[in-house]
Amino acid sequence: MKYVFLICDDESASPSMEEIAADPAHQAYDAELGRRGARLGGARLRPVANATTVRVREGETLVSDGPFAETKDFVGGIDIVECADLDEAIALAARHPYAGWGCVEVRPVWE
């Protein structure tokens, strides 16, 4: 089954791409995904200042700058993985370094 991990953290504390690439915890996580053959895709997202929210209400398209989240945490990236079941997905998400200070939301993908 496919799952998306929404990688969430406080944007003001988010490390740079260079710091992530050099971080042993991130290297170990990437190696684990590779070993399992679980990674189907993923990406780091640009800051929330670059976000645009689109809503349609009564046939009118409303466009707003920003995500307008009610939290300091933001979705900073996604991992798309293949796991046997939710238990395996949770175990893999728990290995993500951001789970230690932010959070990783696990969502099954409609197939």
N, C-alpha and C positions, 0 to 999 in steps of 0.2 A: 504494500500500500504506500502511496505517496503522501508525504507530509511537508508542510512549509513551517520552518522555524522563523518566527518574527523576532529578530534580535533587537532588544530594547535596552536603552540606557539613558542616562542624563546627558544630553548633548554637550553640556559645558565640560564634562569630564571625559569625553570620548577621545581615545588615543588617535594619533595620526596613522596614515597607511604605513609609513615607515616603521612606527613603533609596533604596529600589529604584525608586520612581516618579520620583525626581529624577536618577537615575544615567543619564548619556548612553549608557553601554554597554547598559543594559537597554532604553532607548528605541530604540536602533539595532536591537537584536535583535527587539523587538516590531514595529518598522517592517519589518524583513526578512520576518518571518512574514506580515505583512499584505500586503506586495508580492507574495509568492509565493502567497498564498491558502492557506497551508499549515496555519494554526492551526485545529484542529477543537475544541479545548477545553483546559482546564488549570486548575490551582488551586494555591495555596500551602497547605501543610498546617500545622496547629497543631503546637506543640512536642511532642517525644517524651514529655514528662511527661503529655500527654493521651492517649497511645496505649493501646490495649487489644489484647492478643493472645489469639486464640481458637484452641484446638486440640481435636480430638476424638480420644480414645484409648480403644479398647475400649468404644465407645458412651457414654463419659462426656465431657461438655463441660468443658474446663478453661479458665478465664478468668484472665489475668494482667495486671497493670498494666505498661505499657511494652512496647517492641518487643524488648528483650533482644538487640540486635544486638551482634556481636563486633567492633565498630569504633567509632571516634569520629565517623565520618561518619554522617549520617542522611538519609533521604529527606525533603526539605523541601517538595517540590512536584512537580507533573507537568505536562508539556505533551503534548498529543495532536496529532499532525501527520499530514499526508498527503504522502508523498514518492513519487517514481517508483521508487526502489530504496534499498537499504541505503547505497550510496555517497552519495546525496543526503541521507539522514537523518544520516549521520555528519558531512557538511559543515555541515549546519544545526546539529547539536548542538555542533560545535566553535565556533560563533559565540555560543553561550550564555555570558554573563559568568561563570557559576559554573564552567564548564569550565577557567577560568584559575586557580582556586585550590581548587575541590572536584572534582566530577566529574559527568558526565551519562551515565547508563546508557541505552543505546538498546535498546528491545525491540520486535520486531514484534508486532502484534496479530493474534490469530486472527480470521479473518473467516468 
